[in-house]
Amino acid sequence: MSELVAATTFPRSLDEIRADSDGVPPHVPKDRVVDISFAMGGVPNDLVDPYEPFQWLSGKDIPRLLYNKPSMSAMAAAAGGGMGNGNWVVSHYEDIDRVYCDNEHFSNKGTAEFQRLIGETFPSIPLGLDPPEHTQYRMFLTQFLGPATITRVMEPMIRQVLDEMIGEIKDKGEVDMAWDFARVFPVRIFMGMMGFPREMFDDFLEWEWNILHSNSLEKMQWALTNVLKFLRGFIAEKEANPDEFLTSSIVHGKIKGRALTEDEKIGMVWFLWLGGLDTVAATIAQMFRRMALQPEIQRMIRNDPSLINGAVEEFFRTQPILSSGRRAHKDFEWHGCQIKAGDSFSCLNPAGNFDPARFENPRVFDPTRKGNRHFTLVGGVHSCLGGHLARRELRMLLETWFRLIPGEFRVKPGTDSTVFPGLLSIRNLHLVWDVK
């Protein structure tokens, strides 16, 4: 599939995505009803910049509020806290920022609570809570995931794993960067941090894939049952036999001097498990795909390692693998539309990160970009709790890769470079380089 063909498969104007208003709440203006399923990571392409087809959604001629048609998707219903019933869409930077930061009008309760598909009632902590309740749990977990702790505890582990994994492939001249590396590296770090047994690696990946990627209610429920059974058993084991790892620290932790309840323990461990397995893997695969297809980027970084920190932020900005949801707390008016309490919102990060009103030359990959406040790690009080760890993993990966592999890498001829522009990402990415 050529870039031209891939690009033309996506709509390019508001008229192309307008939809009928069947099933849409009566307070939603008919002219705001659209179908933006094409921008939700389910449609693959082979573009060098796979998010390019969505940039127009933050244009000046696009209404500041759209309304996405109801979806019957199991994923949408579970992950979006009711988005299966339809949802408002915000695609401009300023509006996304408000949704993430305005806790008076927007709530995060019910977001990504897949566990409810099997009748569980505990919240995902702290993601599924609002301030002020959210704050105490955020502060509790931050002590284990802040920059100082990452440097002291996690950095040696990251360095050891990277030296081992890249050392094993450097003289081979090729690797499946998605399946054999990106899928494995961050999960090894995460499991080491949590204290999970290495032998659970394959089970974890299978469960996680079925929860986030199968879009099959039966498979999601099967995986959820298995992972929660394991996590509860693991929590019980750590209650009896504490150790130095994060799960044990949570299990034996205290908030305001009191021990945690069983719902609090499983809510936090489950939230970390769900968020720790996939997002960095998807980012790595897309990062290396972009460098392979646009080699001037890898040359730039190789020639000037001081650009690595800025490059990581640009990879984040230009590869926003997640869009996040919220609910309206109350009735209010916004951009000429009546918002009702309980209405769902989807923040379209792939549009907000490319909003020309916020970013100069938004499609240009610029590792020297200043004030690069993107939404890939979300925003507001619910900004990614693992953001410090993710940044450190990616920075150290680039440092180690360019130190150990001197040759320029590229996509192996004849192999597929298709990407799902979102969390689904890339199943396989075969890279090759010349061995000296």
C-alpha positions in Angstrom: 0.0 0.0 0.0 1.5 3.3 -1.0 1.4 6.4 1.1 -0.9 8.1 -1.4 -3.5 5.3 -1.2 -3.2 5.1 2.6 -3.7 8.8 3.0 -6.8 8.9 0.7 -8.6 6.3 2.8 -9.2 8.8 5.5 -11.8 11.6 5.5 -10.4 15.1 5.0 -13.4 17.4 5.8 -16.2 17.8 8.2 -18.8 16.9 5.5 -17.1 13.5 5.1 -17.6 12.6 8.8 -21.1 14.0 9.4 -23.6 11.4 10.6 -27.3 11.1 11.2 -28.6 11.8 14.7 -30.3 8.5 15.4 -29.8 7.5 19.0 -28.2 10.9 19.8 -29.6 12.8 22.9 -32.0 15.5 22.0 -29.9 18.3 23.5 -27.1 17.6 21.0 -27.3 19.9 17.9 -27.8 17.8 14.8 -25.0 19.7 12.9 -22.5 18.5 15.5 -23.1 14.8 15.0 -20.2 13.0 13.4 -18.5 9.6 13.1 -14.8 9.9 14.1 -14.1 6.2 14.4 -11.4 6.7 11.9 -9.4 8.7 14.4 -9.7 6.2 17.3 -6.8 3.9 16.4 -8.7 1.2 14.6 -7.8 2.1 11.0 -4.2 1.2 9.9 -2.0 3.1 7.5 1.6 2.9 6.3 2.3 6.6 6.3 5.7 7.8 7.6 3.6 10.1 9.9 0.7 7.9 10.8 -1.2 10.6 12.7 -1.2 13.0 9.8 -4.7 12.1 8.7 -6.1 13.6 12.0 -4.4 17.0 12.0 -7.3 18.8 10.3 -9.6 18.1 13.2 -8.0 20.9 15.1 -8.4 23.4 12.3 -10.0 26.8 12.6 -13.1 25.7 10.5 -13.9 22.7 12.8 -16.5 23.3 15.5 -15.1 23.4 19.0 -17.5 20.7 20.0 -18.5 17.7 18.0 -20.6 14.7 19.0 -19.4 11.1 18.1 -22.1 8.6 17.2 -23.0 5.9 19.8 -20.8 2.8 19.5 -21.7 -0.8 20.4 -18.0 -1.6 20.9 -17.2 -3.5 24.1 -14.0 -1.5 24.2 -15.8 1.8 23.9 -18.4 0.9 26.5 -15.8 -0.2 29.1 -12.9 2.1 28.5 -14.8 5.3 28.0 -17.0 5.2 31.0 -20.2 5.1 29.0 -18.8 6.4 25.7 -20.5 3.5 24.0 -23.6 5.7 24.3 -22.0 8.5 22.3 -19.8 11.3 23.4 -18.8 14.9 22.9 -15.4 15.3 21.1 -12.9 18.0 21.8 -10.1 18.3 19.3 -8.6 21.8 19.9 -5.7 22.2 22.3 -7.4 24.9 24.5 -10.6 22.8 24.9 -8.7 19.6 25.7 -6.7 21.4 28.3 -9.9 22.6 29.9 -11.5 19.1 30.1 -8.3 17.7 31.7 -7.9 20.6 34.2 -11.4 21.8 35.0 -12.4 19.4 37.8 -15.4 21.5 38.7 -17.2 20.6 35.4 -15.5 17.3 34.4 -15.1 14.0 36.2 -12.9 11.0 35.6 -15.1 8.6 37.5 -15.8 5.5 35.4 -12.9 5.8 33.0 -11.0 2.6 32.0 -12.9 0.5 34.5 -12.9 -2.7 32.6 -13.3 -4.6 35.8 -17.0 -3.7 35.8 -17.5 -6.0 32.9 -17.3 -9.0 35.3 -19.3 -7.4 38.1 -16.4 -5.9 40.1 -17.2 -2.7 42.0 -13.8 -1.5 43.2 -12.6 1.7 41.5 -9.3 2.0 39.5 -7.2 4.0 41.9 -6.4 6.8 41.4 -7.5 7.0 37.8 -11.2 6.4 38.5 -11.5 9.0 41.3 -11.8 12.8 41.4 -10.3 15.3 43.7 -10.2 15.6 46.7 -10.5 11.8 47.1 -8.1 11.3 44.2 -5.4 13.4 45.8 -4.5 11.2 48.7 -4.0 8.2 46.5 -2.0 10.1 43.9 0.4 11.4 46.7 0.7 7.9 48.1 1.8 6.4 44.8 3.9 9.3 43.7 6.5 8.5 46.4 7.2 5.3 44.6 7.2 6.7 41.0 8.8 10.1 41.4 12.1 11.1 39.6 14.3 10.5 42.6 13.0 7.0 43.2 13.2 6.2 39.5 16.9 7.3 39.5 17.8 5.4 42.7 15.8 2.3 42.3 14.8 1.8 38.6 17.6 3.3 36.6 20.1 0.5 37.4 17.5 -2.1 36.4 16.7 -0.3 33.2 20.4 -0.1 32.3 21.0 -3.7 33.0 18.0 -4.9 30.9 18.9 -2.6 28.0 22.5 -3.6 27.9 21.4 -7.3 27.9 18.7 -7.0 25.3 20.6 -4.7 22.8 23.8 -6.6 23.4 22.1 -9.8 22.3 21.0 -8.3 19.0 23.7 -5.8 18.0 25.8 -8.3 16.0 22.7 -10.0 14.4 21.9 -7.0 12.3 18.1 -7.4 12.7 15.3 -7.5 15.2 11.5 -7.5 15.3 11.4 -4.3 17.2 7.7 -4.5 18.0 7.3 -8.1 19.0 10.7 -9.1 20.3 11.9 -5.9 21.8 9.2 -3.2 22.5 6.7 -5.8 23.7 9.3 -7.2 26.1 11.6 -4.4 27.5 9.1 -2.2 29.3 7.2 -5.2 30.7 10.4 -6.6 32.2 11.0 -3.3 33.9 7.4 -3.1 35.1 7.4 -6.7 36.4 10.7 -6.1 38.2 9.3 -2.9 39.8 6.1 -4.6 41.0 7.9 -7.8 42.1 5.8 -10.0 39.7 7.3 -13.4 38.9 9.0 -13.6 35.5 7.2 -16.8 34.6 3.9 -14.8 34.4 5.3 -12.8 31.5 3.5 -14.6 28.7 0.2 -14.8 30.6 0.3 -11.1 31.4 0.8 -10.2 27.8 -2.0 -12.5 26.7 -4.4 -11.1 29.3 -3.5 -7.6 28.5 -3.9 -8.1 24.8 -7.4 -9.5 25.2 -8.5 -6.7 27.5 -7.2 -3.8 25.4 -7.1 -5.2 21.9 -9.5 -8.0 21.3 -12.7 -5.9 21.2 -14.4 -9.2 22.2 -16.6 -9.1 25.3 -16.1 -12.8 26.0 -12.3 -12.5 25.6 -12.2 -9.4 27.8 -14.2 -11.1 30.5 -12.0 -14.2 30.4 -8.8 -12.1 30.7 -10.2 -9.9 33.5 -11.3 -12.9 35.5 -7.8 -14.4 35.2 -5.8 -11.3 36.0 -7.8 -10.2 39.0 -7.7 -13.7 40.4 -3.9 -13.6 40.0 -3.5 -10.1 41.5 -5.7 -10.9 44.5 -3.6 -14.0 45.2 -0.4 -12.1 44.7 -1.6 -9.4 47.1 -2.4 -12.0 49.7 1.0 -13.6 49.3 2.7 -10.2 49.8 0.5 -9.6 52.9 2.0 -12.7 54.4 5.6 -12.3 52.9 6.5 -8.7 52.4 9.5 -7.7 50.2 11.1 -4.6 48.8 9.0 -4.3 45.6 6.1 -1.9 44.8 3.2 -4.4 45.2 4.4 -5.1 48.7 4.9 -1.4 49.5 1.2 -0.8 48.5 -0.1 -3.7 50.4 1.6 -2.6 53.6 1.3 1.1 53.0 -0.7 3.6 55.0 -2.7 6.7 54.1 -3.2 9.2 56.9 -2.0 6.6 59.4 -4.4 3.9 58.5 -3.9 0.6 56.7 -5.4 0.3 53.2 -8.7 -1.6 52.6 -8.8 -4.6 50.3 -10.6 -2.5 47.6 -7.9 0.1 47.8 -5.1 -2.5 47.5 -6.6 -4.2 44.4 -7.7 -0.9 42.9 -4.2 0.4 42.9 -2.4 -2.8 41.9 -4.9 -3.4 39.1 -4.6 0.2 37.8 -0.8 -0.1 37.7 -1.0 -3.5 36.1 -3.3 -2.2 33.3 -1.2 0.9 32.6 2.2 -0.7 32.9 2.1 -3.3 30.1 1.2 -1.6 26.8 1.7 2.2 26.5 5.5 2.3 26.5 5.7 -0.7 24.2 3.5 1.0 21.7 5.5 4.2 21.9 8.8 2.4 21.4 7.5 0.5 18.3 6.2 3.7 16.7 9.3 5.7 17.7 11.7 3.2 15.9 9.3 2.9 13.0 9.4 6.7 12.5 13.2 6.8 12.7 13.6 3.9 10.3 11.3 5.5 7.7 12.7 9.0 8.4 16.4 8.3 8.9 17.3 12.0 9.2 15.8 11.8 12.7 18.1 9.0 13.9 21.1 10.8 12.3 20.2 13.9 14.2 20.0 12.1 17.5 23.1 10.0 16.8 25.2 13.1 15.9 24.0 15.1 19.0 23.0 13.0 22.0 22.1 16.2 23.9 18.9 16.2 21.8 17.6 12.9 23.3 15.4 14.5 25.9 13.8 16.8 23.4 13.4 14.0 20.9 11.6 11.8 23.4 9.1 14.7 24.0 8.6 15.1 20.2 8.1 11.3 19.8 5.4 11.6 22.6 3.8 14.7 21.0 3.7 13.3 17.4 2.6 9.8 18.5 -0.2 10.3 20.9 -1.3 6.7 21.4 -4.2 7.4 23.7 -7.2 9.7 23.8 -8.8 10.1 27.2 -12.3 10.5 28.4 -14.2 12.5 31.0 -17.8 13.0 32.2 -19.7 16.2 32.8 -20.2 16.9 36.5 -23.1 19.2 36.0 -25.3 21.0 33.4 -23.6 23.9 31.7 -23.3 25.7 28.3 -20.1 25.5 26.3 -19.4 26.7 22.7 -23.1 27.2 22.1 -24.0 23.7 23.2 -26.0 22.5 26.2 -24.0 20.0 28.2 -25.9 17.7 30.6 -24.6 16.1 33.7 -23.4 12.6 32.9 -22.5 13.5 29.2 -19.3 11.8 28.1 -16.3 13.6 26.6 -13.5 12.3 24.4 -10.3 14.4 24.3 -8.8 13.7 20.8 -5.1 14.0 21.7 -4.0 13.2 18.1 -5.6 16.5 17.1 -4.8 18.6 20.1 -1.1 17.8 19.8 -1.1 19.2 16.3 -3.1 22.3 16.9 -1.4 25.1 15.0 -2.8 27.6 17.5 -0.6 26.0 20.1 2.4 24.5 18.2 4.4 26.2 15.5 4.8 24.0 12.5 3.1 21.1 14.4 3.9 18.4 11.8 7.6 19.1 12.0 9.6 16.8 14.3 11.7 19.3 16.2 13.7 18.0 19.2 14.6 21.6 20.1 11.0 22.6 20.5 10.4 24.8 23.6 7.4 24.6 25.8 6.4 21.2 24.4 3.4 20.6 26.7 1.6 17.9 24.8 -1.3 15.6 25.9 0.2 12.2 25.2 0.6 11.7 28.9 -2.8 13.4 29.4 -3.0 16.5 31.6 -4.3 18.0 34.8 -4.4 16.0 38.0 -4.7 12.7 36.0 -1.5 13.2 34.1 0.2 9.8 33.7 1.5 8.5 37.0 4.2 6.5 35.2 5.3 9.5 33.1 8.7 9.8 34.8 9.4 6.1 34.4 8.3 6.1 30.7 10.5 9.1 29.9 13.5 7.5 31.6 13.0 4.2 29.8 12.8 5.9 26.4 15.8 8.2 27.0 18.0 5.4 28.2 16.8 3.2 25.3 17.9 5.8 22.8 21.2 6.4 24.6 22.0 2.7 24.8 20.9 1.9 21.3 23.0 4.5 19.6 26.0 3.6 21.8 25.8 -0.1 21.0 24.5 -0.1 17.5 26.5 2.2 15.3 24.8 1.4 12.0 21.8 3.2 10.6 18.7 1.0 10.8 15.8 0.6 8.3 12.7 -1.4 7.8 13.6 -4.8 6.4 12.7 -4.9 2.6 9.6 -6.8 1.8 8.1 -6.6 5.4 5.0 -4.8 6.5 5.3 -1.3 8.1 1.6 -0.8 8.7 0.7 0.9 12.0 -2.5 1.4 13.9 -2.2 5.0 15.0 -3.0 4.5 18.6 -2.6 2.0 21.4 -3.1 -1.0 19.1 0.1 0.2 17.4 2.3 -2.3 15.6 2.3 -6.1 16.0 5.6 -6.6 14.0 8.3 -4.2 12.9 11.3 -5.9 11.3 14.4 -3.7 11.4 17.8 -4.3 9.9 21.2 -2.6 10.0 24.7 -3.3 8.7 26.9 -5.1 11.2 30.5 -3.9 11.2 
